[in-house]
Amino acid sequence: MSPDASALPARIAVLIPCKDESAAVGRVIDDVRAVLPEAEVYVYDNASTDATAEVAAAHGAHVRQEARPGKGNVIRRAFADVDADAYLLIDGDDTYDASAARRLVATLVSGPYDHVVGVRRADSPTSYRPGHAAGNRALNQVVSGVFGTPVTDMLSGYRVMSRRFVKSFPALSRGFEVETELTVHAVNLRVPQVEVPVGFRDRADGSESKLRTYRDGWRILSWILRLTHYERPMLVHLALAGLLTAVALVLGLPVVADFARTGLVPRLPTALLASSLVVLAALVALVGLVLDAVHRARHEASRLAYLQHAAPVRPPAVDLTTSSARASVPVPR
């Protein structure tokens, strides 16, 4: 069943992170306002050197500044500052189909879901820069394999999130790896989420991508590895302990065999190395157990922070047929 696009949360915030997007941000604001006229639009200017802030203000958006460079810093600031029932995040480069905004927000309520991801569907062969599509697929497979949940477009910058999702999001990353952190946060908390296909087109003339394929790709991969250790410490430490134990067995079994045959230890340094590796493997596994206990406590705290807020629901309808207005109680579907 398709979501009812007329049933939206009472307060909708549109967050548009921007850096040097004067050529495109005005059209993004206008397109979003055309389908979500009731929403409050916030443009976060990330130390632009062009007229991004002036253009955004001229198109009716609330313009705020974030001097620290990086999309992660912008989202961290926006999530802390803005209070709403639903948050729509969209890039200011006019590559996403803004006409899908109302459908995405309605999908959030229809679940109700906490996280709706706009999965990009390219409108032309040139919509993706060379190598980006393949890199995105590879990173999706890594995250899907590590965290056990299928992910189609981990790096999408077009999302709708509930208040309880946003207010429980730690926002630790600084740059473009923030989309990875958002995805892992949703997977790790096991919040209800869904993916919705959206159009994706070429950048507007005069707009330049800030994403650097190899540099930012490596940063995103590094962040995935950090999050894997952060969220799956037992998995990482047991794998490392197993590797150390395997090396110790390869080195130590011949020494044990010589000792069983002759009663002597002719390769004492090798025997010491093998035994040291076994001890190190045990210590690594023990650290993994401790970190896993810490992770469980932190996860419980995150879950409790998440549960402090209500699920996204449509606003109560007002019945004006009687002398006094009565609000009907919304029933989540």
Buried (B, 14 or more C-beta within 10 A) or exposed (E): EEBEBEBBBEBBBBBBBBBBBBBBBBBBBBBBBEBBEEBBBBBBBBBBEBBBBBBBBEBEBBBBEBEEBBBBBBBBBBBEEBEBBBBBBBBBBBBBBBEBBBBBBBBBBBBBBBBBBBBBEBEEEEBBEEEBEEBBEEBBEBBBEBBEBEBBBBBBBBBBBBBBBBBBBEBBBBBBBBBBBBBBBBBBBEBBBBBBEBBBBBBBEEBEEBBEEEEBBEBBBEBBEBBBBBBBBBBBBBEBBEEBBEBBEEBBEEBEEBBEEEEEEEBEEBBEBBBEBBEBBEEBBEBBEEBBEEBEEEEEEBBEBBEEBEBBBBBEEEEEEEEEEEEEEEEEE
